[in-house]
Amino acid sequence: MPTIKDIAARAGVSHGAVSNVLNKRGNVSAEKIQLVEQAARELGYQLNAQAQQLRSLMLSCSHNVLKHI
């Protein structure tokens, strides 16, 4: 499975930009979004649903802990 660094190299952008595009966060230009999406398609990148769920759960738990401090 291709990594964010693989996509970044193919698209000619930083791995941070790739992360922002794939997670639909941050301020990324339309041009970079297109480059990243094209590179991801060419490399056969697919989001890992289990990893996304785990990250979401961890963020939710962190938020609850901080809320009660």
C-alpha positions in Angstrom: 0.0 0.0 0.0 1.4 3.4 -0.9 2.2 5.8 1.9 1.6 9.5 2.3 5.3 10.1 1.4 4.8 8.1 -1.8 1.9 10.3 -2.8 3.8 13.4 -1.9 6.7 12.4 -4.0 4.5 11.6 -7.0 2.5 14.8 -6.6 5.5 17.0 -5.9 4.0 18.4 -2.7 4.8 18.0 1.0 3.6 15.1 3.0 1.7 17.6 5.2 -0.2 18.8 2.2 -1.1 15.2 1.3 -2.3 14.6 4.9 -4.4 17.8 4.7 -6.0 16.8 1.4 -6.7 13.2 2.4 -8.2 14.3 5.8 -10.0 17.2 4.2 -8.4 19.7 6.6 -6.2 22.7 6.4 -5.8 25.3 3.7 -4.6 23.6 0.5 -4.9 25.1 -3.0 -7.2 23.6 -5.6 -4.2 22.8 -7.7 -2.5 20.8 -5.0 -5.7 19.0 -4.2 -5.9 17.9 -7.8 -2.3 16.8 -7.8 -2.7 14.8 -4.6 -5.9 13.2 -5.7 -4.5 12.2 -9.0 -1.3 10.8 -7.5 -3.3 8.8 -4.9 -5.5 7.3 -7.7 -2.4 6.5 -9.8 -0.8 4.7 -6.8 -3.9 2.9 -5.8 -4.1 4.6 -2.4 -7.2 3.8 -0.3 -8.0 5.2 3.1 -7.8 2.6 5.8 -11.3 2.6 7.4 -10.1 0.9 10.6 -7.3 3.4 11.1 -9.8 6.3 10.6 -12.2 4.8 13.2 -9.4 4.3 15.7 -8.2 7.9 15.2 -11.7 9.2 15.6 -12.1 7.2 18.8 -8.8 8.4 20.2 -9.7 12.0 19.5 -13.1 11.6 21.1 -11.6 10.1 24.2 -8.9 12.8 24.4 -11.6 15.5 24.1 -13.6 13.9 26.9 -10.6 13.7 29.2 -9.7 17.3 28.6 -13.2 18.4 29.1 -13.2 17.1 32.6 -9.9 18.5 33.7 
